[in-house]
């Protein structure tokens, strides 16, 4: 039995929970799911036969265009991938290609063009015998013995770049920072992709879980699904789903569950060409799972430390005999407590997508998701008045027993893709999001004294938010200067409406123990009652221009219109900020040094309107600035292993910062800041059985308005950080089906904004062992912080937001596939 590590179910839920009633429900749910797993194993062969009957494909045309994503690999496997993505039968002798390696094939082209690229460098020719079959012949024109690669359409025709089922820690293509799936080497910026295999192997369940192990990204810990995410010294406040923006916020708890996503693409640095303004941190693009044209499914149940129960189901089926109309549904639920006393987490997610190939050239997808969080939140610990961290139990909960946080998020997705010709394609995307948040909790607002007590403040919030995003674009390839060039033209718009009431400001009389404060509930006064309507639209264009065999230029620009209206219902006042026809340029160059390496340089302009207000209620001026980046990218073993080295500098003016003279939410423009750093990454297959990921980040952030060294500080990240994960899968002998993985994380000491409270350096060792009992059943055990390192993951202030990292913990999962 060959190891198939990449086929395990994605995204088991991993959050802490639960209240007593939820525990009972969870146990019943796990029992029912476990019983259904037996039925899944029993009827899997029947389902497989039904899938084959349902997935018969239409006749493919040799000159028809397809969207290819085939990594360089063993030629046998590459030919199978070609057949899956085209529906063409291939006749050849497997023995004669057994030791040959294919060339990577990505992008839109005809079947004949793709096959020619696939076989490039090998002494093998091909000949189409009819529109739906091809025969391979040896270089001496001897016809190979007729072994057939059966013609089956791709099981995921709506997303040719899907990483699900590949088992790889890398991919050769990404859509972030572009309007088509380009090879990562073609993108003149720093890009990482967290594949389905990595999400499964490392048991990433929320976006913040995955970002903890992403190069150049730092997570500011909070209750699961409520952490802040930062890159290059800047907190990220928006994310994308299939290229369409939506706000994410720690306060609103909108960091999503990952069960519905195939992969996560991260572009570090400013990327204002598409989707909005040039925010200098990172663009996080989550690609949702699409329906498959064959019947497949999986179910996973799990149990872990601190009463962590979870269950996940994922089923896809064709609705028509040819698989042209298909549906997929994902359901995830979990309940768990925490290593922190009182803290709990309950998360539920439902997702469904209906996909259809309404013609050979047109694809549509309609999706709907709903996620609910129900938590007892923990806002971290205070520190000693001298800035040193508390030496208390990691289970210490410095909050009230009545702390509550509830969030519901409902999203509607629509995507339309059309191939106008072999050289022109277009797409339209739409997303609507509706979020409701209710929170009520108490937290410390002073340093701890010698008696172990602190003062407390109450906080209550009610927020309703609607977000709309739409994008339409066309890509056209044309010949110029003897090379094929690509022009992209498009327009997008988004609108965020946030209605929020905040109640806070009352400090409890006296001081309370941080380990057992026993705080009564006190109704807080209305502190803020606002409605913010922010609308942004823009038009953009980008030209990829090849002038020499090894050099490609990228030139682009965006013109944006922005308007934000803030209604203050407490004061019956209104403020307005408008920016018209603001131009944001982009330029990049990629030079192919060799078959394996490319160097690049890029320049990006920063322009970001700000909703933040100063103490007078006036909105701050927009942030402006520039980013320069130079790097080296490698694509090894034909794309099975990718490497990347980047050096960057960001100059940022008018960044919003807390007003030190205001105890509320007022902000000030913080002058000019500069971020400089280095990012390095290696991801993919080192050997056929060994997948690896290693990332390193070096970051300096300085205040350019000051000259003395005392002003130098690192915001949101340690100066040095290393993350790694390796997984080895056995495929022979008595160990066949066994996989062993593990990784090390090392973080330098760091602080946030001020040097008086720091988190010391730490290192963590994590591990995993998995075993495929058969093709339909897999068992895995993840152990985190194996050495039980005691450390602060996040430094805050002397008053709050200092978080211990989790002690040693485990999660055991059982996955059935059908």
C-alpha positions in Angstrom: 0.0 0.0 0.0 1.5 3.3 -1.1 1.3 6.2 1.3 -1.2 8.8 0.4 -0.7 11.4 3.0 -2.2 14.2 1.0 -5.7 12.7 0.9 -6.6 13.0 4.6 -9.5 15.3 5.4 -8.8 19.0 5.7 -9.2 21.2 8.7 -10.4 19.3 11.7 -11.8 21.9 14.1 -9.3 23.0 16.8 -10.6 25.5 19.3 -11.2 25.3 23.0 -14.5 24.6 24.6 -17.1 23.8 26.1 -20.0 24.3 28.4 -21.5 21.3 30.1 -24.5 21.1 27.7 -22.2 21.3 24.7 -20.0 18.5 26.0 -23.0 16.2 26.0 -23.9 17.2 22.5 -20.4 16.7 21.3 -20.1 13.2 22.7 -23.4 12.3 21.0 -22.2 13.8 17.8 -18.9 12.0 17.9 -20.6 8.7 18.6 -22.9 9.1 15.7 -20.1 10.1 13.4 -18.0 7.1 14.5 -20.9 4.8 13.7 -21.3 6.4 10.2 -17.6 5.8 9.6 -18.2 2.1 9.7 -20.9 2.5 7.1 -18.5 4.6 5.0 -15.9 1.9 5.1 -18.4 -0.8 4.2 -20.0 1.0 1.2 -16.8 2.8 -0.1 -16.4 0.3 -3.0 -20.0 0.8 -4.0 -19.6 4.6 -3.9 -16.3 4.4 -5.9 -18.1 2.5 -8.6 -20.9 5.0 -8.6 -18.4 7.8 -8.9 -16.8 6.2 -11.9 -20.2 5.9 -13.6 -21.0 9.5 -12.8 -17.7 10.9 -13.9 -17.6 9.8 -17.5 -16.4 12.6 -19.6 -17.2 14.2 -22.8 -14.9 13.8 -25.8 -11.9 16.1 -25.5 -10.6 18.0 -28.5 -6.9 18.0 -29.3 -7.0 21.8 -30.1 -9.2 22.8 -27.2 -7.7 25.0 -24.5 -7.5 23.9 -20.9 -6.3 25.5 -17.6 -3.3 23.3 -16.7 -1.5 23.0 -13.3 0.9 20.0 -13.6 4.0 20.0 -11.4 7.2 18.5 -12.7 7.3 15.0 -11.5 7.6 11.3 -12.5 6.4 11.2 -16.1 3.9 8.5 -15.3 2.2 10.7 -12.7 2.4 13.7 -14.9 0.7 11.9 -17.8 -2.1 10.8 -15.4 -2.5 14.4 -14.3 -2.7 15.4 -18.0 -5.4 12.9 -18.6 -7.4 14.0 -15.6 -7.3 17.6 -16.7 -8.2 17.0 -20.3 -10.2 13.8 -20.5 -7.8 12.4 -23.1 -6.8 8.8 -23.2 -3.0 8.2 -23.5 -1.6 4.9 -24.9 2.0 4.1 -23.9 4.3 1.6 -22.3 4.8 2.6 -18.6 8.1 0.8 -18.4 9.7 3.0 -21.0 8.9 6.2 -19.1 9.3 4.9 -15.6 12.6 6.7 -14.9 11.7 9.9 -16.8 10.8 13.3 -15.3 8.3 15.7 -16.8 8.5 19.4 -17.2 6.0 21.6 -15.3 3.0 22.8 -17.2 0.9 25.7 -16.0 -1.4 28.1 -17.6 -4.0 28.1 -20.4 -3.1 26.3 -23.6 -4.2 23.5 -26.0 -3.8 19.9 -25.1 -1.2 19.5 -27.8 0.8 22.4 -26.5 0.6 21.1 -23.0 1.7 17.6 -23.9 4.7 19.0 -25.9 5.8 20.9 -22.9 5.2 18.0 -20.6 7.5 15.7 -22.7 10.1 18.4 -23.3 13.6 17.1 -22.7 12.6 13.4 -23.0 13.1 11.2 -26.1 9.4 10.6 -26.4 7.1 11.8 -29.2 3.3 11.8 -29.3 0.6 11.5 -31.9 -3.2 12.1 -31.6 -5.0 9.1 -33.0 -8.4 10.9 -32.7 -9.8 13.8 -30.8 -10.0 11.9 -27.5 -6.8 9.7 -27.5 -3.1 10.1 -28.0 -0.3 7.6 -28.5 3.3 8.0 -27.2 6.2 6.7 -29.3 9.9 6.3 -28.5 12.4 8.6 -30.1 13.2 6.0 -32.7 9.5 6.2 -33.7 8.8 2.7 -32.3 5.2 2.6 -31.0 5.2 1.9 -27.3 3.2 -1.0 -26.0 -0.5 0.0 -25.5 -0.9 0.7 -21.8 -3.8 3.2 -21.3 -4.1 6.1 -19.0 -7.9 6.3 -18.8 -9.5 9.5 -19.7 -11.1 11.0 -16.7 -11.8 14.7 -16.3 -10.1 16.5 -13.4 -12.0 15.7 -10.2 -11.8 19.4 -9.4 -12.5 21.1 -12.7 -13.4 24.4 -11.1 -9.9 24.9 -9.7 -7.1 23.4 -11.7 -4.6 24.8 -9.1 -6.2 22.9 -6.2 -3.7 21.5 -3.8 -6.1 19.0 -2.2 -4.9 15.4 -2.7 -1.5 16.4 -4.0 0.3 15.6 -0.7 2.7 18.5 -1.5 3.9 21.2 0.8 4.2 23.6 -2.2 2.6 24.5 -5.5 4.0 26.1 -8.6 1.2 28.6 -9.1 -0.7 31.3 -7.1 -3.4 33.8 -7.8 -2.6 36.3 -5.1 -1.2 39.5 -6.5 -2.5 38.6 -10.0 -5.8 38.0 -11.8 -4.8 34.5 -13.0 -2.9 31.6 -11.7 0.7 32.5 -12.5 3.8 30.6 -11.5 5.2 31.9 -8.3 8.5 32.5 -10.1 6.7 35.0 -12.4 5.4 37.1 -9.5 8.0 39.8 -8.5 7.0 39.8 -4.9 7.3 37.6 -1.8 4.6 34.8 -1.9 3.9 31.8 0.3 1.2 29.1 -0.2 0.0 27.0 2.7 -1.3 23.9 0.9 -4.0 21.5 1.9 -1.4 18.9 2.9 0.2 21.3 5.4 -3.1 22.3 6.9 -3.9 18.6 7.4 -0.4 17.5 8.6 -0.1 20.4 11.2 -3.7 20.4 12.1 -4.4 24.0 11.2 -8.0 24.8 12.1 -8.2 28.6 12.2 -6.4 31.1 9.9 -4.3 32.3 12.9 -3.1 28.7 13.4 -1.7 28.6 9.9 -0.2 32.1 10.1 1.8 31.0 13.1 3.8 28.8 10.8 4.0 31.2 7.8 7.2 33.0 6.8 7.2 36.7 7.5 3.9 36.6 9.5 3.4 37.1 13.2 0.3 36.2 15.2 -0.6 38.3 18.3 -2.3 35.6 20.4 -5.8 35.8 21.7 -8.6 33.3 22.1 -8.7 31.0 19.0 -10.1 32.7 16.0 -9.6 36.2 17.6 -5.9 36.7 17.2 -4.4 39.6 15.3 -2.2 38.8 12.2 0.7 41.0 11.2 3.4 41.1 8.6 6.5 43.3 8.1 5.4 45.2 11.2 1.8 46.0 10.1 -1.4 44.4 11.4 -3.6 43.0 8.6 -7.2 44.2 8.8 -8.6 42.7 5.6 -8.3 39.3 3.9 -9.5 37.9 0.6 -11.6 34.9 -0.4 -10.9 34.0 -4.1 -9.5 37.5 -4.5 -12.4 39.5 -3.0 -11.7 41.5 0.2 -13.5 41.4 3.5 -12.5 42.9 6.9 -10.9 40.7 9.5 -10.6 41.8 13.1 -9.4 40.5 16.4 -12.0 42.6 18.3 -14.9 41.3 16.1 -13.5 37.7 16.1 -13.7 37.3 12.3 -10.6 35.2 11.8 -12.1 32.3 9.9 -12.3 28.5 10.3 -10.2 26.8 7.5 -12.4 23.7 6.9 -13.9 25.2 3.7 -10.6 26.3 2.1 -8.2 24.4 -0.2 -5.2 26.6 0.4 -4.0 30.0 1.7 -1.9 32.3 -0.4 0.1 35.1 1.3 1.7 38.0 -0.5 3.9 40.0 1.8 4.2 43.7 1.4 2.1 46.3 -0.4 -0.2 45.0 -3.2 -2.6 47.8 -4.0 -3.0 47.0 -7.7 -6.0 44.7 -7.1 -8.7 44.8 -4.5 -8.1 48.2 -3.0 -5.4 50.4 -1.5 -1.8 49.5 -1.0 -1.7 48.3 2.5 1.9 47.6 3.5 1.5 44.4 5.5 0.3 41.3 3.7 -2.5 40.2 1.4 -4.0 36.9 2.6 -6.0 35.2 -0.1 -8.0 32.1 1.0 -9.1 29.8 -1.9 -12.4 28.0 -1.1 -12.9 24.3 -2.0 -14.8 23.6 -5.2 -17.1 20.7 -6.0 -15.7 17.6 -7.7 -17.1 15.9 -10.7 -16.9 12.5 -9.0 -18.4 11.3 -5.7 -15.9 11.7 -2.9 -16.2 12.4 0.8 -14.5 12.2 4.1 -15.4 12.3 7.8 -13.1 13.0 10.7 -13.6 12.8 14.4 -11.0 13.9 17.0 -10.3 14.3 20.6 -7.5 16.3 22.3 -6.3 18.0 25.4 -8.6 20.1 27.6 -11.8 18.2 26.5 -11.4 19.0 22.9 -14.0 17.3 20.8 -14.4 17.9 17.1 -16.0 16.4 14.0 -15.8 17.3 10.3 -17.7 16.0 7.2 -16.8 16.9 3.6 -18.9 15.4 0.7 -18.9 16.2 -3.0 -21.1 14.7 -5.7 -22.0 15.3 -9.3 -25.6 16.1 -10.0 -25.5 15.2 -13.7 -24.2 12.1 -15.3 -21.3 13.9 -17.0 -20.4 15.8 -13.8 -20.9 19.2 -15.4 -23.1 20.2 -12.4 -21.9 19.3 -9.0 -22.2 20.2 -5.3 -20.0 20.1 -2.3 -20.8 20.5 1.4 -18.6 20.9 4.5 -19.7 20.8 8.1 -17.4 21.3 11.0 -18.2 21.5 14.7 -16.0 21.5 17.9 -16.2 22.2 21.6 -13.2 22.6 23.9 -12.0 24.0 27.1 -8.6 25.6 27.5 -5.4 25.4 29.5 -6.6 28.7 30.9 -9.2 28.3 33.6 -12.8 29.3 32.6 -11.9 30.0 28.9 -14.0 28.1 26.5 -14.6 27.9 22.7 -17.4 26.6 20.6 -17.2 26.8 16.8 -19.6 25.6 14.1 -19.2 26.0 10.3 -21.3 25.1 7.4 -20.4 25.5 3.8 -21.9 24.5 0.5 -20.9 25.3 -3.1 -22.8 24.6 -6.4 -20.5 24.5 -9.4 -21.4 24.1 -13.0 -19.7 24.0 -16.4 -22.5 25.6 -18.4 -20.5 25.2 -21.6 -17.0 24.1 -22.6 -15.9 27.7 -22.0 -17.9 28.9 -19.1 -17.8 28.0 -15.4 -20.0 29.4 -12.6 -19.9 28.8 -8.9 -22.4 29.8 -6.1 -21.3 29.3 -2.5 -22.7 30.0 0.9 -21.1 29.7 4.3 -22.1 30.3 7.9 -19.8 30.3 10.9 -20.7 30.8 14.6 -18.3 31.3 17.5 -19.5 31.1 21.2 -16.6 31.8 23.6 -15.7 32.7 27.1 -12.8 35.0 26.1 -9.6 35.6 27.9 -7.9 39.0 27.3 -4.5 38.0 28.7 -2.6 38.8 31.8 -1.2 42.1 33.1 2.4 42.5 34.0 4.4 43.8 36.9 4.7 47.6 37.2 8.4 47.4 36.2 7.4 45.7 32.9 8.5 42.2 33.9 6.1 39.3 33.1 4.2 37.6 35.8 5.5 34.3 37.2 2.1 32.7 37.7 0.4 29.5 36.6 -0.3 29.3 32.9 -3.9 28.4 33.8 -4.5 31.9 35.4 -7.7 33.5 34.1 -7.7 37.3 34.7 -11.3 37.9 33.8 -14.9 37.5 35.0 -16.8 34.2 35.0 -19.6 35.9 33.0 -17.3 36.9 30.1 -19.0 36.1 26.8 -18.2 36.6 23.1 -20.5 35.6 20.3 -20.0 36.0 16.6 -21.9 34.9 13.6 -20.7 35.3 10.0 -22.7 34.5 6.9 -21.1 34.8 3.4 -22.5 34.5 -0.1 -20.0 33.9 -3.0 -20.5 34.0 -6.8 -17.8 33.4 -9.4 -18.1 33.4 -13.2 -15.2 32.5 -15.5 -15.4 32.5 -19.3 -12.8 31.5 -22.0 -13.5 33.9 -24.9 -10.8 32.3 -27.0 -7.5 30.4 -26.6 -5.8 33.7 -25.8 -8.5 35.7 -23.9 -10.3 34.9 -20.7 -12.4 36.9 -18.2 -14.0 36.5 -14.8 -16.5 38.2 -12.5 -16.6 37.7 -8.8 -19.0 38.9 -6.0 -19.0 38.4 -2.3 -21.5 39.6 0.4 -20.7 39.2 4.1 -22.9 39.8 7.1 -21.3 39.7 10.6 -23.0 40.1 14.0 -20.9 40.4 17.2 -22.0 40.6 20.9 -19.3 40.8 23.6 -19.4 41.4 27.3 -16.3 41.0 29.5 -14.0 42.4 32.1 -10.3 42.8 31.9 -7.4 44.1 33.9 -6.4 47.8 33.3 -3.5 48.2 35.6 -0.2 46.5 36.5 -0.1 44.0 39.3 1.0 45.1 42.7 3.0 43.1 45.3 -0.2 41.6 46.7 -1.1 40.1 43.3 -4.1 42.4 42.6 -5.1 44.8 39.8 -7.9 47.1 38.9 -10.5 46.0 36.3 -12.6 47.6 33.6 -15.8 46.3 32.0 -16.4 46.3 28.2 -19.5 45.6 26.1 -19.9 45.7 22.4 -22.6 45.2 19.8 -21.5 45.3 16.1 -23.3 44.6 12.9 -21.3 44.7 9.7 -22.1 44.2 6.0 -19.4 44.0 3.4 -19.8 43.9 -0.4 -17.1 43.2 -2.9 -17.2 42.8 -6.7 -14.5 42.4 -9.3 -14.5 42.0 -13.1 -11.5 41.6 -15.3 -10.2 40.3 -18.7 -6.8 38.7 -19.5 -5.6 38.9 -23.1 -2.5 37.3 -24.6 -1.0 38.8 -27.8 2.2 38.6 -29.8 4.6 41.6 -29.7 8.4 41.8 -30.2 8.5 38.1 -31.0 7.1 37.0 -27.6 3.7 36.4 -26.2 2.6 39.3 -23.9 -0.3 39.4 -21.3 -2.5 42.4 -20.7 -5.0 42.5 -17.7 -7.7 45.2 -17.5 -10.4 45.3 -14.8 -12.4 47.2 -12.2 -13.5 46.4 -8.6 -15.5 48.0 -5.8 -16.1 47.2 -2.2 -18.3 48.7 0.5 -18.1 48.2 4.3 -20.9 49.3 6.6 -20.2 48.9 10.3 -22.8 49.8 12.9 -21.2 49.6 16.4 -22.1 50.4 20.0 -19.4 50.2 22.7 -19.9 50.4 26.4 -16.8 50.9 28.6 -15.0 53.2 30.9 -16.2 52.0 34.3 -13.4 50.9 36.5 -14.4 48.6 39.4 -13.8 50.1 42.8 -10.8 48.6 44.6 -8.4 46.0 43.5 -9.0 42.3 42.8 -6.9 39.2 42.7 -5.9 38.3 39.2 -6.4 34.6 39.9 -9.9 34.8 41.3 -11.3 38.3 40.8 -15.0 37.4 41.5 -16.2 40.5 39.7 -19.9 41.4 39.7 -21.5 42.4 36.4 -21.9 46.2 36.1 -23.8 47.8 33.2 -21.2 50.0 31.4 -22.0 53.5 30.1 -22.4 54.0 26.4 -19.0 55.1 25.2 -19.4 55.0 21.4 -22.3 54.8 19.0 -21.2 55.0 15.4 -22.0 53.9 11.9 -19.2 53.9 9.4 -19.8 53.5 5.7 -16.7 53.1 3.6 -16.8 52.7 -0.2 -13.9 52.2 -2.5 -13.8 51.6 -6.2 -11.1 51.5 -8.8 -9.9 50.5 -12.3 -6.6 48.8 -12.9 -4.4 47.5 -15.6 -1.2 45.4 -15.8 1.1 44.5 -18.7 3.5 41.6 -18.6 6.0 42.4 -21.2 8.7 40.0 -22.3 11.5 41.6 -24.4 14.2 39.0 -24.1 14.2 35.2 -23.6 15.0 35.5 -19.9 13.5 38.9 -18.9 9.9 39.8 -18.2 8.7 43.3 -17.1 5.5 44.0 -15.2 4.0 47.4 -15.4 0.7 48.3 -13.8 -1.4 51.0 -12.2 -4.6 51.6 -10.3 -6.8 54.6 -10.0 -9.0 54.6 -6.9 -11.9 56.5 -5.5 -12.6 56.4 -1.8 -15.3 57.8 0.5 -15.9 57.2 4.2 -18.7 58.7 6.2 -18.7 58.3 10.0 -22.0 59.1 11.9 -21.5 59.7 15.6 -25.0 59.2 17.1 -23.9 60.3 20.6 -22.9 63.8 19.4 -25.3 63.9 16.3 -22.3 64.7 14.2 -20.8 63.4 11.0 -17.4 63.4 9.4 -16.5 62.7 5.8 -13.3 61.6 4.1 -13.1 61.6 0.3 -10.2 60.8 -2.0 -10.7 61.0 -5.8 -8.7 59.5 -8.6 -5.7 58.5 -6.6 -3.1 56.7 -8.8 -1.1 53.7 -7.4 1.7 52.5 -9.6 3.4 49.1 -9.7 6.5 48.0 -11.5 8.5 44.7 -11.5 11.1 42.8 -13.4 11.9 39.1 -13.4 15.2 37.7 -14.8 15.6 34.0 -15.3 19.1 33.3 -14.3 18.9 29.6 -15.1 16.4 26.8 -15.4 16.1 26.7 -11.6 16.5 30.4 -10.5 15.0 33.8 -11.1 15.9 37.1 -9.6 13.3 39.9 -9.3 12.9 43.5 -8.3 9.6 45.4 -7.6 8.4 48.8 -6.6 4.9 49.3 -5.1 3.3 52.6 -4.0 1.4 52.7 -0.7 -1.9 54.6 -0.3 -4.4 53.6 2.4 -7.3 55.8 3.6 -7.8 55.6 7.4 -11.1 55.5 9.3 -9.2 56.3 12.5 -10.1 59.6 14.3 -8.1 61.9 16.5 -9.3 63.3 19.8 -11.3 66.0 18.0 -13.3 63.5 15.9 -11.5 64.3 12.7 -10.3 61.4 10.5 -6.6 61.0 10.0 -4.9 61.7 6.7 -4.4 58.7 4.4 -1.2 56.6 4.8 1.3 57.0 2.0 4.6 55.5 1.2 6.8 53.2 -1.0 8.0 49.7 -0.9 11.1 48.3 -2.7 11.8 44.6 -2.8 14.5 42.4 -4.4 14.7 38.7 -4.3 15.8 35.3 -5.6 13.3 32.5 -6.4 14.2 28.9 -7.1 12.1 26.1 -8.7 13.9 22.8 -8.2 13.2 19.2 -9.4 10.8 20.7 -11.9 8.7 22.6 -9.4 8.5 19.9 -6.7 10.7 22.1 -4.4 10.6 25.9 -4.2 12.9 28.3 -2.6 12.7 32.0 -2.0 14.9 34.8 -0.6 13.6 38.4 -0.3 15.0 41.7 0.9 12.6 44.6 1.4 12.2 48.2 2.6 8.9 49.9 3.4 8.6 53.7 4.2 5.2 54.5 5.7 3.9 58.0 6.5 0.9 58.9 8.7 0.3 55.5 10.2 -2.4 55.6 12.9 -1.1 55.0 16.5 -2.8 55.2 19.9 -2.9 58.8 21.3 -0.9 58.7 24.5 -2.9 61.7 25.9 -6.3 60.1 25.3 -7.6 57.2 27.4 -10.2 56.2 24.8 -9.9 55.2 21.2 -8.4 58.4 19.7 -5.5 58.0 17.3 -2.7 60.2 16.1 -0.6 60.1 12.9 2.7 58.6 14.0 5.1 60.3 11.5 7.3 58.1 9.2 8.2 54.6 9.9 10.6 52.3 8.1 10.5 48.5 7.9 13.5 46.6 6.6 14.0 42.9 6.5 14.9 39.5 5.0 12.6 36.6 4.3 13.8 33.1 3.3 11.7 30.0 2.6 12.1 26.4 1.3 9.0 24.3 0.7 8.2 21.1 -1.1 9.7 17.6 -1.8 13.3 17.0 -0.9 12.9 13.4 -1.8 9.8 11.5 -3.1 9.0 10.6 0.5 10.1 13.7 2.4 8.1 16.9 2.3 9.6 20.0 4.0 8.9 23.6 5.0 11.5 25.9 6.5 11.0 29.7 6.9 13.2 32.5 8.3 12.3 36.1 9.0 14.5 39.1 10.0 12.6 42.3 10.7 13.6 45.9 11.8 11.1 48.6 12.3 12.3 52.1 13.1 10.8 55.6 13.7 12.4 57.8 11.1 11.3 61.0 12.9 13.8 60.2 15.7 17.6 60.0 15.5 18.5 58.3 18.8 18.7 54.5 18.9 16.2 54.3 21.8 13.4 54.9 19.4 14.2 51.7 17.4 11.5 49.1 18.0 10.0 46.0 16.4 6.3 46.1 16.1 4.2 43.0 16.2 7.1 40.6 15.6 10.4 39.3 17.0 13.5 40.4 15.1 14.4 36.8 14.2 12.0 34.0 13.7 12.4 30.4 12.3 9.6 28.0 11.6 10.0 24.5 10.1 8.1 21.2 9.5 9.2 18.0 7.9 7.1 14.9 7.1 8.4 11.5 5.9 6.0 8.9 4.5 7.0 5.2 4.3 5.7 3.3 1.3 7.5 -0.1 1.5 7.7 -3.0 3.8 6.3 -3.3 7.3 6.2 0.5 7.7 4.1 1.0 4.5 1.4 3.6 5.3 3.3 5.2 8.3 4.2 8.9 8.2 6.2 10.7 10.8 6.5 14.5 11.0 7.8 17.2 13.2 9.0 20.8 13.4 10.9 23.4 15.4 9.9 27.0 15.9 12.3 29.5 17.4 11.3 33.1 18.2 13.6 35.9 19.3 12.5 38.1 22.2 10.3 41.0 21.3 7.9 43.7 22.4 4.9 45.6 21.0 5.3 49.4 20.6 7.3 49.9 23.8 10.3 48.2 25.4 8.9 48.1 28.9 7.1 44.7 28.4 8.8 42.0 26.5 8.4 38.3 25.6 11.6 36.3 26.0 12.9 34.1 23.2 11.6 30.6 23.1 11.7 27.5 20.9 9.0 24.8 20.5 9.2 21.2 19.2 6.0 19.7 17.7 5.4 16.3 16.2 3.0 14.1 14.4 2.6 10.4 13.6 0.0 9.1 11.1 -0.9 5.6 9.8 -3.1 4.7 6.9 -4.8 1.5 8.0 -6.1 1.1 4.4 -7.1 3.4 1.5 -10.2 4.5 3.4 -9.0 4.9 7.0 -6.2 7.0 8.6 -5.3 7.7 12.2 -3.1 10.6 13.2 -1.7 11.9 16.5 -0.4 15.5 16.8 1.6 16.6 19.8 2.5 20.3 20.2 5.1 21.8 22.5 6.6 18.3 23.2 9.2 19.7 25.6 6.5 21.6 27.5 8.3 25.0 27.1 6.8 27.7 29.4 6.8 31.0 27.5 4.9 34.1 26.7 3.7 34.0 23.1 2.5 37.6 23.1 3.7 40.6 25.0 1.2 43.4 25.7 1.2 46.2 28.1 1.6 46.4 31.9 -2.2 46.4 32.0 -3.3 43.5 29.7 -2.8 41.4 26.6 0.2 39.3 27.8 -0.5 35.7 26.7 1.2 32.4 27.7 1.8 29.9 25.0 -0.1 26.6 25.2 1.6 23.8 27.3 2.2 20.4 25.9 -1.0 19.1 24.2 -2.2 16.4 21.9 -4.9 15.9 19.3 -5.9 12.4 18.1 -7.9 12.2 14.8 -9.5 9.4 12.8 -10.4 10.0 9.2 -12.5 7.9 6.9 -12.6 8.5 3.2 -15.1 7.3 0.6 
